[in-house]
Amino acid sequence: MSAVLEVTNIKKNFGGISAVADVSFDVREGEILGLIGPNGCGKSTLFNCILGQLTPSGGEVKLDGKVVTGLRPSELNKLGVSRTFQLLQVFPKLSVRENLILAGQEHQGNMASRLVGRSDAGLTEAANQMIGFFKLDHLAAEPAGGLSYGQQKLLDAAMAFMGGPRLVLLDEPAGGVNPSMLADLKDRLVAINRQKNATFVVIEHNMEFVMSLCSRVMVMAEGKVLAMGRPDEVRKNPAVIEAYLGH
Ligand SMILES: Nc1ncnc2c1ncn2[C@@H]1O[C@H](COP(=O)(O)OP(=O)(O)OP(=O)(O)O)[C@@H](O)[C@H]1O
């Protein structure tokens, strides 16, 4: 399997703090890679360096073999990279369908089409398909702000897929979601991974969720990679247990 994402010796310092210290890993085509580690170990900073939100202090990021280090988020978006954030990014007053259409427009990044094209930018059909896929049909016309938190997280994840991305980085998709919605969320992420051959990297604190969703898990501690392997290997790694118990 070829690597979709190759991260080599990425570093990020904030003044005297080394938030990410020389991290290297790759993500294979069609894989769901989990990224875990205690609070403050550098997971979000690493995501932000990969996604162009932060400029790394050193190192290189390659997408499909091409160097993309330092590209802006909008440029990465055009290359098929999408993300979700820890905090919800939905617009509460807009309906579920309108949120999805807006997300599709963001991925297209085409202001001209918004000004002179159809008001839905031709995205209603794609939004309806995504609504069906994420089983949000009964909520399509509802304002997103009226949905439960778990339903809004599902919508937030669906929005990341509107551009038909090749690589999606999900930042705590299960955070705050109740157990019954978690099963739906996992089921939909697995389905979209298989059907659309999208590759994921998932930051998550919910161990059950991440261990059952991911094919490999990378563990960070104090800005470094502590372990990388199959969920069952990582679970019993003494250094990983120590890193968690130590905190
Ligand atoms: N903009 C910033 N300026 C200064 N220090 C920062 C900044 N962003 C993060 N840090 C520091 O970098 C380190 C890594 O933080 P980061 O948010 O990447 O960790 P994390 O693993 O994502 O944590 P969490 O699981 O709590 O979200 C922490 O010590 C944090 O305080």
Residues whose N, C-alpha, C, O or C-beta is under 5 A from the ligand:
A	BS01	LIG	F14 A19 G37 P38 N39 G40 C41 G42 K43 S44 T45
